[in-house]
Amino acid sequence: MSDRSLRVMTWNLWWRFGPWEQRLPAIIETIRNAAPDVVCLQEAWATEEADQLDLLGDALDMSAIRDDPMFHGGLAFGNAVMSRWPLERIGFERLPTRQGESGHRSVVGASVDTPWGEWPLASTHLDHRFDASATRSLQVRRLMELAAQWRGNCERDLPLILGGDLNAVPDSDEVRMATGRRPGVEGIVFSDSWEQVGQGPGHTWRRGNPYVADSAWPDRRIDYLLVSWPRPKPVGNPVRVERAGIAPVDVDGVPVVPSDHAALVGDFVVPRPGSA
């Protein structure tokens, strides 16, 4: 941690797909090397007897909150926020389907007790279908409404940072809504940290990843670190964002790619000492 920035990581952990037992130590090592203060996770698995967050938290000395798991056949996946500081859940909601009903996609929000005050962060995972832009647009609109509540007073409080697998590219209707390029929710938009300070296309879904070599999708940037706006300038401005989790990790002499998604790691401006 730097006294001049908050480091946030977001990552889809690919549930228990592929060599999931071998991937766990690779995930732990990747997060440890990134040294985030807060991690937003998607597809974190749970069973009725165990929770991946407990394993990650013990290994990384971090606390965690998560959504309410929906178990099917004794297994569940969901969203979570982990932190090196104490945190508490401030909200959880299942996001709408195309019909406007409560679906299985969700968002979970946390208030993290940082050295700069209670900082709201959230983790989400939107509908994955290639043809589901209309559904994701409904989900983004609801995310914006919730973010407007969770961020507090936009003129003085710390902004909400949202990490998530949006399953949508930057020029999609749903992401353009989130970033203010088409009508959304009055009084709030999000800054896209990669758009501001990232280098290159920033693909987080990559056909070079062996787990997705046969995917029908092209290389795409579908994972995001977003910051609510308006916010007290310059607090929350991204100063750096990079990908992580691309290179294989040595696990007992075997190279293991941690997930089917690349992670994002970003540094955000914190309040200056003495600022109100």
C-alpha positions as CSV (number, residue, x, y, z in Angstrom):
1,M,0.0,0.0,0.0
2,S,1.1,3.5,-0.7
3,D,0.1,6.5,1.4
4,R,-0.7,8.3,-1.8
5,S,-3.0,5.7,-3.5
6,L,-5.5,2.9,-2.9
7,R,-4.7,-0.3,-4.9
8,V,-7.8,-2.2,-6.1
9,M,-7.8,-5.5,-8.0
10,T,-10.7,-7.1,-9.8
11,W,-10.8,-10.7,-11.1
12,N,-13.1,-13.4,-12.3
13,L,-11.7,-16.6,-10.7
14,W,-13.5,-19.0,-13.1
15,W,-15.4,-20.9,-10.4
16,R,-14.4,-24.6,-10.2
17,F,-13.8,-25.0,-13.9
18,G,-10.7,-26.5,-15.4
19,P,-7.9,-27.7,-13.0
20,W,-9.5,-25.7,-10.2
21,E,-7.6,-27.3,-7.3
22,Q,-4.2,-26.6,-9.0
23,R,-5.4,-23.1,-9.9
24,L,-6.1,-22.1,-6.3
25,P,-2.4,-21.7,-5.3
26,A,-1.8,-19.9,-8.6
27,I,-4.6,-17.4,-7.8
28,I,-3.2,-16.9,-4.3
29,E,0.3,-16.2,-5.7
30,T,-1.0,-13.8,-8.3
31,I,-3.0,-11.8,-5.8
32,R,-0.1,-11.7,-3.4
33,N,2.3,-10.5,-6.1
34,A,-0.2,-7.7,-7.1
35,A,-0.3,-6.5,-3.4
36,P,-3.8,-5.0,-3.6
37,D,-5.5,-3.3,-0.6
38,V,-8.9,-4.4,-1.8
39,V,-9.9,-7.2,-4.2
40,C,-13.3,-7.5,-6.1
41,L,-13.9,-11.1,-7.0
42,Q,-16.4,-12.8,-9.4
43,E,-17.1,-16.5,-9.6
44,A,-15.8,-17.2,-6.2
45,W,-17.0,-20.7,-5.3
46,A,-18.7,-22.0,-2.2
47,T,-20.0,-25.4,-1.1
48,E,-22.2,-26.1,1.9
49,E,-19.0,-27.1,3.8
50,A,-16.3,-24.7,2.5
51,D,-15.9,-21.3,0.9
52,Q,-13.1,-20.2,-1.4
53,L,-13.0,-16.9,0.4
54,D,-11.9,-18.5,3.6
55,L,-9.0,-20.2,1.8
56,L,-8.0,-17.0,0.1
57,G,-8.4,-14.9,3.2
58,D,-6.3,-17.2,5.4
59,A,-3.5,-17.3,2.8
60,L,-3.5,-13.6,2.1
61,D,-4.4,-12.3,5.6
62,M,-7.5,-10.5,4.2
63,S,-11.1,-10.2,5.4
64,A,-14.0,-10.8,3.0
65,I,-17.7,-10.2,2.4
66,R,-19.7,-11.9,-0.3
67,D,-23.2,-12.1,-1.8
68,D,-25.8,-14.6,-0.7
69,P,-24.8,-17.8,-2.5
70,M,-27.4,-19.7,-4.6
71,F,-26.6,-23.4,-4.2
72,H,-27.3,-25.9,-6.9
73,G,-26.2,-29.4,-6.3
74,G,-24.3,-28.2,-3.2
75,L,-22.2,-25.7,-5.2
76,A,-22.5,-22.0,-5.7
77,F,-20.5,-19.1,-7.2
78,G,-20.8,-15.4,-6.6
79,N,-19.2,-12.0,-6.1
80,A,-17.1,-10.9,-3.1
81,V,-15.0,-8.1,-1.8
82,M,-11.8,-8.8,0.1
83,S,-9.7,-6.3,2.0
84,R,-6.5,-6.0,4.1
85,W,-8.6,-3.7,6.4
86,P,-11.9,-4.4,8.2
87,L,-15.0,-4.2,6.0
88,E,-18.7,-4.7,6.2
89,R,-21.4,-5.5,3.7
90,I,-23.5,-2.4,2.9
91,G,-25.7,-3.9,0.2
92,F,-26.5,-6.9,-2.0
93,E,-29.0,-7.2,-4.8
94,R,-29.8,-9.7,-7.6
95,L,-29.8,-7.8,-10.9
96,P,-32.7,-7.9,-13.3
97,T,-33.3,-10.2,-16.2
98,R,-34.6,-9.0,-19.6
99,Q,-38.1,-9.5,-18.2
100,G,-37.3,-7.2,-15.2
101,E,-37.4,-10.0,-12.7
102,S,-34.7,-10.8,-10.1
103,G,-32.0,-13.0,-11.8
104,H,-29.0,-14.9,-10.6
105,R,-26.5,-12.2,-11.5
106,S,-25.8,-9.8,-8.6
107,V,-23.8,-7.0,-7.1
108,V,-22.4,-6.9,-3.5
109,G,-21.2,-3.7,-1.9
110,A,-18.8,-3.2,1.0
111,S,-17.6,-0.3,3.2
112,V,-13.9,-0.7,3.8
113,D,-12.3,0.9,6.8
114,T,-9.3,2.5,5.0
115,P,-6.8,4.9,6.5
116,W,-8.7,7.7,4.6
117,G,-12.1,6.8,5.9
118,E,-15.0,4.4,5.0
119,W,-14.5,3.7,1.3
120,P,-17.4,2.0,-0.6
121,L,-16.5,-0.7,-3.1
122,A,-18.6,-3.2,-5.0
123,S,-18.2,-6.3,-7.1
124,T,-20.5,-7.4,-9.9
125,H,-20.8,-9.9,-12.7
126,L,-23.3,-9.3,-15.6
127,D,-25.1,-11.6,-17.9
128,H,-22.6,-13.4,-20.1
129,R,-24.5,-14.1,-23.3
130,F,-23.0,-12.5,-26.5
131,D,-26.5,-11.4,-27.5
132,A,-27.6,-10.1,-24.0
133,S,-26.8,-6.4,-24.4
134,A,-30.4,-5.4,-23.6
135,T,-30.3,-7.4,-20.4
136,R,-26.9,-5.9,-19.4
137,S,-28.3,-2.4,-20.0
138,L,-31.0,-3.1,-17.5
139,Q,-28.4,-4.4,-15.1
140,V,-26.1,-1.4,-15.6
141,R,-28.9,1.0,-14.9
142,R,-29.7,-0.7,-11.6
143,L,-26.0,-0.7,-10.7
144,M,-25.9,3.0,-11.3
145,E,-28.9,3.5,-9.0
146,L,-27.3,1.4,-6.3
147,A,-24.0,3.2,-6.7
148,A,-25.7,6.6,-6.3
149,Q,-26.9,5.3,-2.9
150,W,-23.7,3.6,-1.7
151,R,-21.4,6.5,-2.7
152,G,-22.9,8.9,-0.2
153,N,-22.5,12.6,-0.8
154,C,-20.8,13.0,-4.1
155,E,-19.4,16.4,-3.1
156,R,-17.5,15.3,0.0
157,D,-17.6,11.5,0.4
158,L,-15.2,8.9,-1.0
159,P,-16.4,7.7,-4.5
160,L,-17.6,4.2,-5.1
161,I,-15.1,1.9,-6.9
162,L,-16.8,-0.9,-8.8
163,G,-14.9,-3.9,-10.0
164,G,-16.5,-6.3,-12.3
165,D,-16.8,-8.7,-15.2
166,L,-19.3,-6.8,-17.3
167,N,-19.2,-9.3,-20.2
168,A,-19.4,-6.2,-22.5
169,V,-16.9,-4.3,-24.6
170,P,-16.3,-0.5,-24.1
171,D,-18.4,0.6,-27.1
172,S,-21.4,-1.5,-26.2
173,D,-24.7,0.2,-25.2
174,E,-24.4,-0.9,-21.6
175,V,-20.8,0.4,-21.0
176,R,-21.6,3.6,-22.9
177,M,-24.5,4.1,-20.5
178,A,-22.2,3.5,-17.5
179,T,-19.6,6.0,-18.8
180,G,-22.1,8.7,-19.7
181,R,-22.1,8.2,-23.5
182,R,-25.8,7.4,-23.6
183,P,-28.7,8.2,-21.2
184,G,-28.5,6.4,-17.9
185,V,-29.2,7.6,-14.3
186,E,-29.2,11.3,-13.7
187,G,-26.5,12.5,-11.3
188,I,-24.0,9.6,-11.7
189,V,-21.7,8.1,-14.3
190,F,-18.5,6.1,-14.0
191,S,-14.9,6.8,-15.0
192,D,-13.4,3.8,-16.8
193,S,-9.9,3.5,-15.3
194,W,-8.4,1.7,-18.3
195,E,-9.7,4.4,-20.7
196,Q,-8.0,7.0,-18.5
197,V,-4.6,5.5,-17.8
198,G,-4.4,2.0,-19.3
199,Q,-1.9,1.2,-22.1
200,G,-3.0,-0.7,-25.2
201,P,-6.3,-2.5,-25.8
202,G,-6.3,-4.1,-22.3
203,H,-8.0,-7.4,-23.4
204,T,-9.0,-9.4,-20.4
205,W,-10.6,-12.2,-22.4
206,R,-7.7,-13.5,-24.6
207,R,-7.6,-16.4,-27.0
208,G,-4.0,-16.8,-26.0
209,N,-5.3,-18.1,-22.7
210,P,-5.3,-21.9,-23.1
211,Y,-8.7,-22.2,-21.3
212,V,-10.4,-20.1,-24.0
213,A,-8.5,-21.1,-27.1
214,D,-11.7,-22.5,-28.6
215,S,-13.9,-19.6,-27.7
216,A,-16.2,-18.1,-30.2
217,W,-15.4,-14.6,-28.8
218,P,-12.6,-12.5,-30.2
219,D,-10.1,-10.9,-27.8
220,R,-12.1,-8.4,-25.7
221,R,-11.9,-6.0,-22.8
222,I,-14.8,-7.1,-20.6
223,D,-13.5,-6.5,-17.1
224,Y,-13.5,-3.1,-15.5
225,L,-12.4,-0.9,-12.6
226,L,-15.0,1.9,-12.6
227,V,-15.1,5.0,-10.3
228,S,-18.3,7.0,-9.6
229,W,-18.5,10.6,-10.7
230,P,-19.1,13.4,-9.6
231,R,-16.5,13.0,-6.8
232,P,-14.3,15.3,-4.8
233,K,-11.4,16.1,-7.2
234,P,-8.8,14.5,-7.4
235,V,-9.9,11.7,-5.0
236,G,-10.6,8.4,-6.9
237,N,-8.7,9.4,-10.0
238,P,-6.9,6.4,-11.4
239,V,-3.1,6.9,-11.8
240,R,-2.2,3.4,-13.0
241,V,-4.0,0.3,-14.2
242,E,-2.4,-2.9,-15.4
243,R,-3.4,-6.5,-16.1
244,A,-2.4,-9.4,-14.0
245,G,-2.9,-13.1,-14.0
246,I,-1.8,-13.7,-17.5
247,A,1.5,-15.6,-17.0
248,P,1.4,-19.2,-15.7
249,V,2.4,-19.7,-12.1
250,D,4.6,-22.6,-11.1
251,V,2.6,-25.0,-8.9
252,D,4.7,-28.0,-7.8
253,G,6.8,-27.7,-10.9
254,V,3.8,-27.4,-13.3
255,P,2.9,-24.1,-15.0
256,V,-0.7,-23.2,-14.2
257,V,-2.7,-20.3,-15.7
258,P,-4.8,-19.0,-12.8
259,S,-8.1,-18.2,-14.6
260,D,-9.7,-17.8,-17.9
261,H,-9.8,-14.0,-17.3
262,A,-7.0,-11.6,-16.8
263,A,-7.2,-9.5,-13.7
264,L,-7.0,-5.7,-13.5
265,V,-5.0,-3.9,-10.8
266,G,-5.4,-0.1,-10.4
267,D,-4.1,2.6,-8.1
268,F,-6.4,5.4,-7.2
269,V,-5.8,8.9,-5.6
270,V,-6.6,9.1,-1.9
271,P,-7.5,12.3,0.1
272,R,-4.5,14.5,1.0
273,P,-3.6,14.7,4.7
274,G,-5.8,17.2,6.4
275,S,-8.3,17.5,3.5
276,A,-11.9,17.7,4.5
